[in-house]
Amino acid sequence: MLEARTAPIELSLNILTAVHARWVLMMNNLSKEDLKKCFVHPESGREISLDTNIALYAWHSEHHLTHIVNLINREGWAS
């Protein structure tokens, strides 16, 4: 997957932007009852509600963003 390392970052950012936009459209149409529905998480094998999973995904995204921002600052890449 060497090409993934050399491809412009904008390609990956565009994918994430589009996926998140679709999720927002979908989630805006969910009821409170829908958000309480559960599924078995494929990694943990545990039952988890959709609202909890959304919150975990949001936290995880912020966690990764913090790592990226810290790297940018540490390396002096900010312009």
C-alpha positions as CSV (number, residue, x, y, z in Angstrom):
1,M,0.0,0.0,0.0
2,L,2.9,2.3,-0.7
3,E,0.6,4.4,-3.0
4,A,-1.5,5.3,0.0
5,R,1.5,6.9,1.7
6,T,2.3,9.0,-1.4
7,A,-1.2,10.0,-2.4
8,P,-2.3,13.5,-1.7
9,I,-3.9,13.7,1.8
10,E,-6.9,15.5,0.3
11,L,-8.1,12.3,-1.2
12,S,-8.4,10.7,2.2
13,L,-9.9,13.8,3.7
14,N,-12.5,13.9,1.0
15,I,-13.5,10.4,1.7
16,L,-13.9,11.1,5.4
17,T,-15.8,14.3,4.8
18,A,-18.2,12.5,2.5
19,V,-18.8,9.6,4.9
20,H,-19.3,11.9,7.8
21,A,-21.8,14.0,5.8
22,R,-23.8,10.8,5.0
23,W,-23.7,9.8,8.6
24,V,-25.1,13.2,9.7
25,L,-27.9,12.9,7.2
26,M,-28.7,9.4,8.5
27,M,-28.4,10.3,12.2
28,N,-30.6,13.4,11.9
29,N,-33.4,11.1,10.9
30,L,-33.0,8.7,13.8
31,S,-35.5,8.8,16.7
32,K,-34.6,8.5,20.3
33,E,-35.8,4.9,20.2
34,D,-33.5,4.2,17.2
35,L,-30.5,5.5,19.1
36,K,-31.2,3.1,22.0
37,K,-31.1,0.1,19.7
38,C,-28.2,-2.2,20.2
39,F,-25.8,-4.3,18.1
40,V,-22.9,-6.6,18.8
41,H,-19.6,-4.7,18.2
42,P,-17.4,-6.7,15.8
43,E,-14.2,-6.0,17.7
44,S,-15.3,-6.4,21.3
45,G,-18.1,-8.9,20.8
46,R,-20.1,-6.8,23.3
47,E,-23.6,-5.4,22.9
48,I,-23.5,-1.7,22.5
49,S,-26.3,0.9,21.9
50,L,-26.1,3.1,18.8
51,D,-26.0,6.3,20.9
52,T,-23.0,5.0,22.9
53,N,-21.2,3.9,19.8
54,I,-21.7,7.3,18.3
55,A,-20.3,9.0,21.4
56,L,-17.3,6.6,21.4
57,Y,-16.6,7.3,17.7
58,A,-16.7,11.1,18.4
59,W,-14.3,10.7,21.3
60,H,-12.0,8.5,19.2
61,S,-12.0,11.0,16.4
62,E,-11.1,13.8,18.7
63,H,-8.4,11.6,20.3
64,H,-6.8,11.1,16.9
65,L,-7.1,14.7,16.0
66,T,-5.2,15.7,19.2
67,H,-2.4,13.3,18.2
68,I,-2.2,14.9,14.7
69,V,-2.3,18.5,16.1
70,N,0.5,17.6,18.6
71,L,2.6,16.1,15.8
72,I,2.1,19.2,13.6
73,N,3.1,21.5,16.5
74,R,6.1,19.3,17.5
75,E,7.4,19.1,14.0
76,G,6.8,22.8,13.3
77,W,4.6,22.0,10.3
78,A,2.0,24.7,11.1
79,S,2.1,27.6,8.7
